[in-house]
Structure formats: structure tokens, C-alpha cells
């Protein structure tokens, strides 16, 4: 009986969580909960320039530049161009005013060593332009944009920007201090229609 209940719970959980995989074509579609759902709850990312998913029994490919965001197992991702191709950035911290997006990758090399690659972007709200803040000293990139005036003021006021406390940490703390901060980034994903 316990095994049956566990199995039923797993099926029910998969129906609610697994069903939340697909893409939003526009920011308005995202706000309205209009998700192009993947039939098999899978998304294939191809060389970071396009994604493929089954829709209505047919495999469809979408260029990352042509849609707003991807919902993958309930987590929200946006794509941003870099010199090596588009990277998918997971929503990590969010308030009504700003969103912090992150990408992390671990690569292993022969001999057992590995390296970590961590990249952070910030956007004005969920739908704003993505701006790279991965490296220390990028505050000038934010200072030149009126969308980030309040965030820049908060970072400067905190006087915590230093080599051991990079811009992404300072930005995250400012977003966390925002009264509209959301503890769970998944909470900003609208109900799927």
C-alpha cells in the first residue's frame, strides 16, 4: 500500500512539475502563462543557438534569439549572447524591480582537474535587457543605463564592491534588500494556461 501511495504521489508530482517544460515566445506570453509545452517534458539545447522540443507530436526547433524564455522543470531561463554563443541563464534572485540570472558550468580535464565557469547577468525586471556583471569592475556598464540607477545607487551606498565581494554579490544583496524580493524565484512563473 505504501508503495502504491508513493507511486501515485510521484505521478501527481510529475504531472504538476514535469508539465512545466517549454518555451515562451514573448514576454507578454510569459506574463499571460502561454507556454508552448513540450509533449515529453524534454528540451534539447543544440550548440546553445537553438532548442528543440516535441509539440503536438512533431519535433520543432526554435532559435534562441526568437523566443523570450524557457521553462525547464519549473525553472525559468533566458538566453543571452556571448562571444562563444548563447548561454542559458537561470533565474536566481528576483524582485519586482530587478532579476539576477546565473550560469554555472564545471569542466573536467584529463588528469582529474576541473574548472568552474560562473556567469551572472542582471535585468530590469524579468523582461529587461540582459547585462553581464560577471567580472568585478563592470559597475560602469550598469552606470551608463538609466534602468539600473537605483541598483547602482544601492551598490555604491553599501560600499561592499571589492575583489572578494564582486558586483554580482553586491547586486544580489541589493535585490534581496528590496521590499518586493521573492524568496522563491519559481514563484514569479505564472500559472500555465
Long-range contacts (C-beta under 8 A, 24 or more apart in sequence): 17-73, 17-74, 18-73, 19-192, 20-71, 20-73, 20-74, 20-189, 20-192, 21-53, 21-71, 21-72, 21-73, 22-53, 22-70, 22-71, 23-51, 23-53, 23-62, 23-67, 23-68, 23-69, 23-70, 23-71, 24-67, 24-68, 24-69, 24-70, 24-71, 25-66, 25-67, 25-68, 26-67, 26-68, 27-68, 27-69, 27-126, 27-127, 29-68, 30-68, 30-69, 30-126, 30-127, 30-190, 31-190, 32-190, 32-193, 33-190, 33-191, 33-192, 33-193, 34-193, 35-71, 35-192, 35-193, 37-192, 41-73, 43-70, 43-72, 45-88, 47-85, 48-79, 48-84, 48-85, 48-86, 48-87, 48-88, 49-85, 49-86, 64-88, 68-127, 71-189, 74-186, 74-189, 75-185, 75-186, 76-126, 76-185, 76-186, 76-188, 76-189, 78-123, 78-130, 80-121, 80-130, 80-132, 82-119, 82-132, 87-119, 89-119, 89-121, 89-130, 91-126, 91-185, 91-188, 92-120, 92-172, 92-185, 93-172, 93-175, 93-176, 93-181, 93-185, 94-126, 94-175, 94-181, 94-182, 94-185, 94-188, 95-175, 95-178, 95-180, 95-181, 95-182, 96-125, 96-178, 96-180, 97-124, 97-125, 97-150, 97-151, 97-175, 97-178, 97-180, 98-122, 98-123, 98-124, 98-125, 98-148, 98-151, 98-171, 98-174, 98-175, 98-178, 99-123, 99-125, 99-126, 99-128, 99-175, 100-168, 100-171, 100-172, 100-175, 101-130, 102-168, 120-168, 120-171, 122-148, 122-151, 122-168, 122-171, 124-148, 126-188, 133-167, 133-168, 133-171, 134-168, 135-166, 135-167, 136-161, 136-162, 136-163, 136-166, 136-167, 137-167, 138-167, 139-167, 142-167, 151-175
